[in-house]
Amino acid sequence: MPKMKTHSGAKKRFKLTGSGKVRGRHAYSSHILEKKSPKRKRAIGKPAILSDHDEPRVKKLLRTK
């Protein structure tokens, strides 16, 4: 059988942490930033850990085996 390919879009957007959690970007971080508070923008800039509900779907896309 041929190998499964990693989903190209997912591999650019998500990374797996050492403990196996999925790390991604926060939403609402790219535009209309003028009205958002500096505190909110700082928090948005840091990587987000995906929820337990979304994690299996992303891991399925990142799976290479």
Backbone torsions as a table, in degrees:
resi	resn	phi	psi	omega
1	MET	NA	143.1	175.6
2	PRO	-73.1	159.7	179.6
3	LYS	-73.0	152.0	173.7
4	MET	-78.8	140.0	178.5
5	LYS	-91.1	145.2	174.1
6	THR	-70.5	142.2	177.9
7	HIS	-68.3	117.1	-172.7
8	SER	-60.9	-40.2	-179.9
9	GLY	-67.0	-38.8	-178.8
10	ALA	-69.9	-38.8	-176.5
11	LYS	-68.9	-23.1	177.0
12	LYS	-81.0	-23.1	-172.4
13	ARG	-104.6	-22.1	-174.2
14	PHE	-129.0	150.9	174.0
15	LYS	-132.7	151.2	174.9
16	LEU	-94.7	135.8	177.2
17	THR	-80.9	172.5	179.6
18	GLY	-61.5	-31.8	-179.2
19	SER	-87.0	0.1	175.7
20	GLY	96.5	3.1	176.6
21	LYS	-79.3	162.3	-179.3
22	VAL	-104.2	126.5	-179.2
23	ARG	-107.5	136.1	179.0
24	GLY	-146.3	-170.2	179.5
25	ARG	-92.0	153.7	172.7
26	HIS	-73.4	154.0	173.7
27	ALA	-80.1	166.4	175.7
28	TYR	64.3	34.2	-174.9
29	SER	-111.8	0.4	-169.8
30	SER	-104.1	-30.7	-179.5
31	HIS	-151.8	173.7	-172.9
32	ILE	54.4	51.8	-176.7
33	LEU	-92.0	-12.2	-174.3
34	GLU	-63.2	-37.5	-176.3
35	LYS	-86.4	-8.4	179.8
36	LYS	-86.6	143.4	-176.8
37	SER	-71.1	152.9	178.5
38	PRO	-57.3	-37.7	179.4
39	LYS	-62.1	-42.8	-179.9
40	ARG	-67.1	-39.4	-179.7
41	LYS	-67.7	-37.7	176.9
42	ARG	-63.0	-43.7	-178.9
43	ALA	-65.4	-39.5	179.8
44	ILE	-65.6	-31.2	-176.9
45	GLY	-70.4	-23.5	-178.7
46	LYS	-80.8	150.9	-178.4
47	PRO	-62.4	146.1	179.3
48	ALA	-104.7	145.4	172.2
49	ILE	-93.5	127.6	-178.5
50	LEU	-66.3	151.7	-179.9
51	SER	-69.1	161.1	179.9
52	ASP	-61.4	-28.2	-178.4
53	HIS	-72.5	-39.1	-177.2
54	ASP	-85.3	-21.4	-173.5
55	GLU	-55.3	-48.0	-178.1
56	PRO	-61.0	-35.4	-179.1
57	ARG	-65.9	-42.5	-179.6
58	VAL	-70.4	-40.1	178.7
59	LYS	-61.9	-34.1	178.0
60	LYS	-64.6	-38.0	179.0
61	LEU	-71.5	-32.7	-177.7
62	LEU	-84.5	-12.6	-176.6
63	ARG	-63.2	134.4	-177.2
64	THR	-111.0	-6.9	-177.6
65	LYS	-91.7	NA	NA
